[in-house]
Amino acid sequence: MNFETSETQKMIAESIRDFAKQHITPFMMEWDEKQIFPIDLFHKLGEMGFMGVFIPQKYGGSGLNYHEYITVIEEISKVDSSIGLSVAAHNSLCTGHIYYFGNEAQKEKWLPKLATGKWIGAWGLTEHNTGSDAGGMNTTAKKEGDFYVLNGSKNFITHGKSGDVAVVMARTGEKDDAHGMSAFVIEKGTPGFTSGKKENKLGMRASETAELIFDNCRIPKENLLGHEGDGFVQALKVLDGGRISIGALSLGISKGAYQAALKYAKERVQFGKPISEFQGISFKLAEMATEIEASELLLHKAASMKNKGQRMTKFGAMAKMYASEACVKISSEAVQIHGGYGYTKDFPVEKFYRDSKLCTIGEGTTEIQKVVIARSILKE
């Protein structure tokens, strides 16, 4: 593995830092407190090429690889992880699903709008009664002539209200049948397709999360991705790549919280010296720095395999599990290092702390990652 940061990655990082100073940092606490989803910001990110990072240029994307994709999500998340989450979900879930499993006509129809950020994408798998147990979904799609008719709902959907298009999994067969689900592309404004409750969340509050509702929603059969019955298998493969996204999101939170804690520890004086000189604090910083390095190595291992087209289910799950658990610990320790100030909104670590917990839940809980890893190693 090449441990050197590429020139492209360095340019991306510098570009995002400059962008964030102007367009994210001045507004992020208002977005967080009022739960504002800043759609215009994502249009700007699209103009910079960050809404279609690994989509080929012929479809309006940047044509970059997964190492560079990690850099994009990580750098944004160092500043505001809720924005990082939305960029990740748009890229890896909705846009990625169409890119990897759509036919040429479908790619030409939807990818240029998504990859340039003109349209915001959503992805619907989870339901009220089915979190980790996706096979038990109740949303159905029944074929009627040249159409499919969808009925049911999805929840915890990123961009559920503001998304212009969604990739949705629905049951076309029996429950718990791995080939009983299919994936469909549904545009906003389609009759019978509406949004429901917007969630009031602990963290990631500027990333919109809401229900999708289908009431006799008729969509053309041309909107089916792949073949009928392929949806669940497609979703699992999409989630493999999506776990790199959440790992990168976690890494950004970890680095943002660590850098804030390191800066504060060098500046905060107690008993006549900076608190960084006390072993209790310096050991915390040492552990944080080590866990960040380990997270980064696991992520880029998974990214390297993804770039080569290799099966990376195990390493994607490992990277996601380790990086997400590390970011919760690191952000918690960052608050602790700040003491009472860490519990106030005057310092950035309280937001990193609130945002971090979602990383151990979204796109497969830590417990599900352990199931995936265990199954993989027991087959070896």
C-alpha positions as CSV (number, residue, x, y, z in Angstrom):
1,M,0.0,0.0,0.0
2,N,1.2,3.5,-0.8
3,F,1.3,5.5,2.4
4,E,2.0,8.8,0.6
5,T,-0.8,11.4,0.3
6,S,-1.2,12.2,-3.4
7,E,-1.0,15.6,-4.9
8,T,-4.7,15.4,-5.8
9,Q,-5.6,14.6,-2.2
10,K,-3.6,17.6,-1.0
11,M,-5.3,19.9,-3.5
12,I,-8.7,18.6,-2.4
13,A,-7.9,19.1,1.2
14,E,-6.7,22.7,0.6
15,S,-9.8,23.5,-1.6
16,I,-12.2,22.2,1.0
17,R,-10.5,24.1,3.9
18,D,-10.8,27.3,1.9
19,F,-14.4,26.6,1.0
20,A,-15.3,25.8,4.6
21,K,-13.9,29.0,6.0
22,Q,-16.2,31.0,3.7
23,H,-19.3,28.8,3.3
24,I,-19.6,26.5,6.3
25,T,-17.8,27.7,9.5
26,P,-19.7,31.1,9.8
27,F,-23.1,29.4,9.6
28,M,-22.8,25.8,11.0
29,M,-24.0,26.5,14.5
30,E,-27.1,28.3,13.2
31,W,-27.8,25.3,10.9
32,D,-27.3,23.0,13.8
33,E,-29.5,24.8,16.3
34,K,-32.3,25.4,13.8
35,Q,-31.9,22.1,12.0
36,I,-31.5,23.9,8.6
37,F,-30.6,21.8,5.7
38,P,-28.6,24.3,3.5
39,I,-29.5,23.1,0.0
40,D,-27.6,25.9,-1.7
41,L,-24.4,24.8,-0.1
42,F,-24.7,21.4,-1.8
43,H,-25.3,23.0,-5.2
44,K,-22.0,24.9,-4.6
45,L,-20.2,21.7,-3.6
46,G,-21.6,20.1,-6.8
47,E,-20.0,22.9,-8.8
48,M,-16.7,22.0,-7.2
49,G,-17.1,18.4,-8.1
50,F,-17.7,17.0,-4.7
51,M,-21.2,15.6,-5.3
52,G,-20.1,13.0,-7.8
53,V,-16.6,12.2,-6.6
54,F,-16.1,8.7,-8.1
55,I,-18.6,9.2,-11.0
56,P,-16.9,9.3,-14.4
57,Q,-16.5,12.7,-16.1
58,K,-18.8,11.6,-19.0
59,Y,-21.7,11.6,-16.5
60,G,-20.7,15.0,-15.0
61,G,-18.6,13.5,-12.1
62,S,-15.0,14.1,-11.1
63,G,-13.8,10.6,-12.0
64,L,-11.7,10.3,-8.8
65,N,-10.9,7.2,-6.7
66,Y,-11.9,6.1,-3.2
67,H,-8.7,7.4,-1.6
68,E,-9.7,10.9,-2.8
69,Y,-13.3,10.3,-1.8
70,I,-12.2,9.6,1.7
71,T,-10.3,12.9,1.7
72,V,-13.4,14.8,0.6
73,I,-15.6,13.4,3.3
74,E,-12.9,13.6,6.0
75,E,-12.0,17.2,5.3
76,I,-15.6,18.4,5.3
77,S,-16.3,16.5,8.5
78,K,-13.4,18.0,10.3
79,V,-15.4,21.2,10.1
80,D,-19.1,20.1,10.1
81,S,-19.8,16.4,10.1
82,S,-23.5,16.9,9.4
83,I,-22.5,18.4,6.0
84,G,-20.0,15.5,5.6
85,L,-22.8,13.0,6.2
86,S,-25.1,14.5,3.6
87,V,-22.3,14.6,1.0
88,A,-21.4,10.9,1.8
89,A,-25.0,9.7,1.6
90,H,-25.6,11.5,-1.7
91,N,-22.4,10.1,-3.3
92,S,-22.2,6.6,-2.0
93,L,-25.9,5.6,-1.7
94,C,-28.2,7.2,-4.2
95,T,-25.7,8.3,-6.9
96,G,-23.5,5.2,-6.3
97,H,-26.4,2.8,-6.6
98,I,-27.5,4.2,-10.0
99,Y,-23.9,4.3,-11.2
100,Y,-23.1,0.7,-10.2
101,F,-26.4,-1.0,-11.1
102,G,-28.2,1.3,-13.6
103,N,-28.2,0.7,-17.3
104,E,-26.7,3.2,-19.7
105,A,-30.0,5.0,-20.3
106,Q,-30.6,5.3,-16.5
107,K,-27.1,6.6,-15.9
108,E,-27.4,9.2,-18.7
109,K,-30.8,10.3,-17.3
110,W,-30.0,10.8,-13.6
111,L,-26.2,10.9,-13.0
112,P,-25.4,14.2,-14.6
113,K,-27.9,16.0,-12.4
114,L,-26.8,14.2,-9.3
115,A,-23.0,14.3,-9.9
116,T,-23.1,18.1,-10.5
117,G,-25.2,18.7,-7.4
118,K,-28.1,20.1,-9.3
119,W,-30.2,17.4,-7.8
120,I,-30.0,16.0,-4.3
121,G,-30.2,12.2,-3.9
122,A,-31.9,10.0,-1.2
123,W,-31.7,6.3,-0.6
124,G,-34.5,4.3,1.0
125,L,-34.0,0.9,2.7
126,T,-34.8,1.3,6.4
127,E,-38.4,1.1,7.7
128,H,-40.0,1.6,11.1
129,N,-40.1,-2.1,11.8
130,T,-37.0,-3.1,10.0
131,G,-33.6,-1.6,10.9
132,S,-30.9,-4.3,10.7
133,D,-33.6,-6.8,9.6
134,A,-34.1,-5.3,6.1
135,G,-35.5,-8.6,4.8
136,G,-38.6,-8.0,6.8
137,M,-39.6,-4.8,5.0
138,N,-43.3,-4.1,4.4
139,T,-43.1,-1.7,1.5
140,T,-44.3,-3.5,-1.6
141,A,-44.0,-2.9,-5.4
142,K,-46.6,-4.7,-7.5
143,K,-46.3,-4.8,-11.2
144,E,-49.3,-3.6,-13.2
145,G,-48.6,-3.6,-16.9
146,D,-45.8,-1.2,-17.7
147,F,-45.8,0.2,-14.2
148,Y,-44.9,-0.8,-10.6
149,V,-47.2,0.4,-7.8
150,L,-45.5,1.1,-4.5
151,N,-47.2,1.2,-1.1
152,G,-45.5,1.6,2.3
153,S,-43.0,3.9,3.9
154,K,-39.3,4.4,4.7
155,N,-37.8,6.2,7.7
156,F,-34.5,7.7,8.8
157,I,-33.9,8.7,5.2
158,T,-31.2,11.3,4.6
159,H,-32.7,14.1,2.4
160,G,-36.2,12.5,2.8
161,K,-37.9,15.9,2.3
162,S,-35.4,17.8,0.1
163,G,-34.2,15.0,-2.2
164,D,-35.0,15.4,-5.9
165,V,-34.7,11.7,-6.6
166,A,-34.5,8.6,-4.4
167,V,-33.4,5.0,-4.9
168,V,-35.9,2.9,-3.0
169,M,-35.9,-0.8,-2.1
170,A,-39.4,-2.5,-2.1
171,R,-40.6,-6.0,-1.8
172,T,-41.5,-7.7,-5.1
173,G,-41.5,-11.2,-3.6
174,E,-41.8,-12.8,-0.2
175,K,-40.4,-11.5,3.1
176,D,-37.0,-12.7,4.1
177,D,-36.3,-13.8,0.5
178,A,-32.9,-12.5,-0.6
179,H,-34.3,-12.2,-4.1
180,G,-37.7,-10.8,-3.0
181,M,-36.7,-7.1,-3.2
182,S,-36.1,-4.8,-6.0
183,A,-34.6,-1.3,-6.4
184,F,-36.4,1.6,-8.1
185,V,-35.5,5.2,-9.0
186,I,-38.3,7.6,-8.0
187,E,-38.3,11.3,-8.8
188,K,-39.8,14.0,-6.5
189,G,-43.2,15.0,-7.7
190,T,-44.3,11.5,-8.8
191,P,-47.9,11.1,-7.7
192,G,-48.2,9.1,-4.5
193,F,-44.7,9.9,-3.5
194,T,-44.5,12.2,-0.5
195,S,-42.3,12.9,2.6
196,G,-43.4,12.6,6.2
197,K,-42.0,13.4,9.6
198,K,-38.6,15.1,9.8
199,E,-36.6,13.7,12.8
200,N,-35.5,15.9,15.7
201,K,-32.0,14.5,16.3
202,L,-29.3,14.6,18.9
203,G,-26.6,15.4,16.4
204,M,-26.0,15.8,12.6
205,R,-28.8,18.3,12.8
206,A,-28.0,20.1,9.5
207,S,-28.3,16.8,7.6
208,E,-32.0,16.3,7.0
209,T,-33.5,13.0,8.1
210,A,-37.2,12.2,7.2
211,E,-39.8,9.6,6.1
212,L,-40.6,8.7,2.6
213,I,-44.2,7.7,2.0
214,F,-45.7,5.7,-0.9
215,D,-49.4,5.7,-1.5
216,N,-50.3,3.9,-4.8
217,C,-47.2,5.4,-6.3
218,R,-47.0,4.4,-9.9
219,I,-43.6,4.4,-11.6
220,P,-42.6,3.2,-15.0
221,K,-40.9,-0.2,-15.3
222,E,-38.0,1.6,-16.8
223,N,-37.2,2.9,-13.3
224,L,-36.3,-0.6,-12.1
225,L,-32.5,-0.9,-11.4
226,G,-31.2,-4.2,-12.7
227,H,-33.6,-7.1,-12.7
228,E,-36.6,-7.7,-10.5
229,G,-35.4,-9.4,-7.3
230,D,-31.9,-7.9,-7.4
231,G,-32.5,-5.1,-4.9
232,F,-31.3,-6.7,-1.7
233,V,-28.1,-8.0,-3.2
234,Q,-27.5,-4.5,-4.8
235,A,-28.2,-2.8,-1.4
236,L,-25.6,-5.0,0.4
237,K,-23.0,-4.1,-2.2
238,V,-23.8,-0.4,-2.0
239,L,-23.5,-0.6,1.8
240,D,-20.0,-2.1,1.4
241,G,-18.9,1.1,-0.2
242,G,-21.1,3.2,2.1
243,R,-19.2,1.9,5.1
244,I,-16.1,3.6,3.7
245,S,-18.2,6.8,3.7
246,I,-19.1,6.4,7.3
247,G,-15.6,5.5,8.2
248,A,-14.3,8.7,6.5
249,L,-17.0,10.7,8.3
250,S,-15.8,9.2,11.6
251,L,-12.2,9.9,10.7
252,G,-13.1,13.6,10.1
253,I,-14.8,13.9,13.4
254,S,-11.9,12.2,15.2
255,K,-9.4,14.6,13.6
256,G,-11.5,17.6,14.2
257,A,-12.0,16.8,17.9
258,Y,-8.4,15.7,18.4
259,Q,-7.0,18.9,16.8
260,A,-9.3,21.1,19.0
261,A,-8.3,19.1,22.1
262,L,-4.6,19.4,21.3
263,K,-4.8,23.1,20.7
264,Y,-6.7,23.6,23.9
265,A,-4.4,21.4,26.0
266,K,-1.3,23.5,24.9
267,E,-3.1,26.8,25.7
268,R,-4.9,25.9,28.9
269,V,-2.6,26.6,32.0
270,Q,-3.3,25.0,35.4
271,F,-0.8,24.9,38.3
272,G,1.6,27.0,36.4
273,K,1.9,25.0,33.2
274,P,-0.1,23.9,30.1
275,I,-2.3,20.9,30.9
276,S,-0.7,19.1,27.9
277,E,2.3,18.6,30.2
278,F,0.3,16.6,32.7
279,Q,0.6,12.8,32.0
280,G,-3.2,12.3,32.4
281,I,-3.8,14.7,29.4
282,S,-0.8,13.7,27.3
283,F,-1.7,10.0,27.5
284,K,-5.2,10.8,26.3
285,L,-3.8,12.7,23.4
286,A,-1.4,9.8,22.6
287,E,-4.2,7.3,22.5
288,M,-6.4,9.6,20.3
289,A,-3.5,10.1,17.8
290,T,-2.9,6.4,17.6
291,E,-6.6,5.5,17.1
292,I,-6.8,8.1,14.3
293,E,-3.8,6.5,12.5
294,A,-5.3,3.0,12.9
295,S,-8.7,4.3,11.5
296,E,-7.0,5.9,8.5
297,L,-5.0,2.8,7.7
298,L,-8.0,0.5,7.8
299,L,-10.0,3.0,5.6
300,H,-7.4,3.3,2.9
301,K,-6.9,-0.5,2.9
302,A,-10.7,-0.9,2.2
303,A,-10.5,2.0,-0.4
304,S,-7.5,0.3,-2.2
305,M,-9.5,-2.9,-2.5
306,K,-12.6,-1.0,-3.7
307,N,-10.5,0.8,-6.4
308,K,-9.2,-2.5,-7.6
309,G,-12.7,-4.0,-7.8
310,Q,-11.9,-6.6,-5.1
311,R,-14.4,-7.9,-2.6
312,M,-13.9,-5.7,0.5
313,T,-17.0,-6.6,2.6
314,K,-14.8,-7.6,5.6
315,F,-12.4,-4.7,5.5
316,G,-15.2,-2.2,4.8
317,A,-17.0,-3.5,8.0
318,M,-13.7,-3.4,10.0
319,A,-12.9,0.1,8.9
320,K,-16.4,1.4,9.6
321,M,-16.6,-0.4,13.0
322,Y,-13.2,0.7,14.3
323,A,-13.3,4.3,13.0
324,S,-16.8,4.9,14.3
325,E,-16.2,3.5,17.7
326,A,-12.9,5.4,17.9
327,C,-14.6,8.7,16.9
328,V,-17.1,8.4,19.8
329,K,-14.2,7.8,22.2
330,I,-12.0,10.5,20.8
331,S,-14.8,13.2,20.8
332,S,-15.7,12.2,24.4
333,E,-12.1,12.6,25.5
334,A,-11.9,15.9,23.7
335,V,-14.8,17.1,25.8
336,Q,-13.0,15.8,28.9
337,I,-9.8,17.6,28.1
338,H,-11.8,20.9,27.7
339,G,-13.4,20.3,31.1
340,G,-16.4,22.5,31.7
341,Y,-15.7,24.5,28.5
342,G,-16.1,21.3,26.5
343,Y,-19.8,21.2,27.6
344,T,-20.5,24.6,26.1
345,K,-21.2,25.6,22.6
346,D,-18.4,28.1,22.7
347,F,-16.0,25.3,21.7
348,P,-16.4,22.9,18.8
349,V,-15.9,19.6,20.7
350,E,-19.5,19.5,22.1
351,K,-20.8,19.3,18.5
352,F,-18.3,16.6,17.5
353,Y,-19.4,14.7,20.6
354,R,-23.1,14.9,19.6
355,D,-22.5,14.1,16.0
356,S,-20.2,11.1,16.6
357,K,-22.7,8.7,18.0
358,L,-24.6,8.3,14.7
359,C,-21.4,6.9,13.1
360,T,-21.8,3.7,15.2
361,I,-25.4,3.3,14.0
362,G,-25.8,4.5,10.4
363,E,-25.3,2.1,7.5
364,G,-25.1,-0.9,9.9
365,T,-24.6,-0.7,13.7
366,T,-21.4,-1.8,15.3
367,E,-23.1,-5.1,16.2
368,I,-24.0,-5.7,12.6
369,Q,-20.4,-5.0,11.5
370,K,-19.2,-7.7,14.0
371,V,-21.7,-10.1,12.4
372,V,-20.4,-9.3,8.9
373,I,-16.7,-9.6,10.0
374,A,-17.3,-12.8,11.9
375,R,-19.1,-14.4,9.0
376,S,-16.2,-13.4,6.7
377,I,-13.4,-14.7,8.9
378,L,-15.3,-18.0,9.6
379,K,-15.5,-18.7,5.9
380,E,-11.8,-18.2,5.3
